């Protein structure tokens, strides 16, 4: 039974070796002449003003996570809608419809929660 997993193990080993070899060759043959000019941040040919990083409001992160979350949830609807008609004839249509309604209610509760918390407000 473990013999069936040998191709996967070989693939993992080969890809790991290729990654190690590529990084090693870059380190071995890459340029190694660091200087202050090369290490300085570059922005449109001008010397940077202020720090190179700045704090971003957490709201941007929350909106991005909510977008990804709801976008992925909507992606689950398309395959379900495509195969739903095939299962109606087999008697599973009611069960599938109930499961999708439960899924959408949970999604709606999450959406309303995010809305009430003000995560969707854009100041």
N, C-alpha and C positions, 0 to 999 in steps of 0.2 A: 504494500500500500504506500509506503514512503517512497518507493521508486517513482511514483507518479509526480512527486514534487521536485525531482532532480532538475528538470528544465528551469523551473522557477529559481531554484537555488543557484544554478549556473548563471542565469540571467542577472541575478542580484550581484553575484561575485564579479562578473565581467563588467557590469556598469560601474560598480564601485572602483574597480581597478582602472577603468578608463578615466573616471573622475580624478583619482589620485595621480595618475600619470599626467593628465592635462595640467593640473595645478602644479605638479612638480616640474614639468617642462617650462611652464611660465615663470616659475620662481628661479629655475636654473639658468635659463637663457634670456630672461627679461632684463630691461635696463635697470641699473642700480646706481644711479647718480642723483640722489635726493639733494634738493637745495631749498632754501627758504622761498624762492620765487615759485617753485613747483608746488610747494606745500600750501601756498597762500590760496584762499578762495578766489574764484574768478567770477565776475558778474559783468558781462557786457563790456569788458575792457576797462572798467572803472574799479578803483579800490573800494572795497566794501565799507559801508558806513554802519556801525553798530554790530551786534552779534550776528552770527550766521544762522542762528535758530531763534524762533520766537514761539511763544505759547499760543496754541490755537484753542478757541473755545470748544468745550466738550460737545456742544450742540452739533457741530459738523460731524463728529464721530457718530453720535446717536442717529442722526438723519441717515448717514451712510449705512449703518448697520440695519436700521429699519427698512431702508430701500432694498438691501440685499435680502433680508428676511422675507419681506412680502413679495418680492420678485420671484424668489425660489418657490414660495408657496403657490404662486399663480402658475408656475411651470408645471406643478403636479396636476393641475386641472386639465391640461390638454390631453395627455395620454388617457386619463380617465374618461374624458368625453369621447375619445375615439373608440375605445373598446366597450363603452357602456351599452351601445345598441346590440352588441354581440351577446351580452350576458342577460339582456331582458328576456330573450327567448328561452333561456335555460332556467329561468325562475330566480336568478340571483339579482335581478335588476332592483328590486325593492331593498335588498340588503345593501347593495352598492350605493344606492341613492341615500339611504340612511347614514351610511359611513361618510359619504361626502358632505352631507348636511352637518354632521357632527364636526368634521374637519373645518368647514367654513364657519361654524359658530365659534370654535376655538380661535380661528384666525380673526374673526370679527371682535371677539372679546379682547384679544391682544391689540388690535387696532384702536378700539375705544379706550383701552387703558393708556396707550401711548398718547392719544389725543387729549385725554383728561389730565395727564401729567404735564402737558405742554410741550412734548417732544416734537410736535409738528408745527409749533409756532415759530415764525420766522421774523425776528425783530430787525 
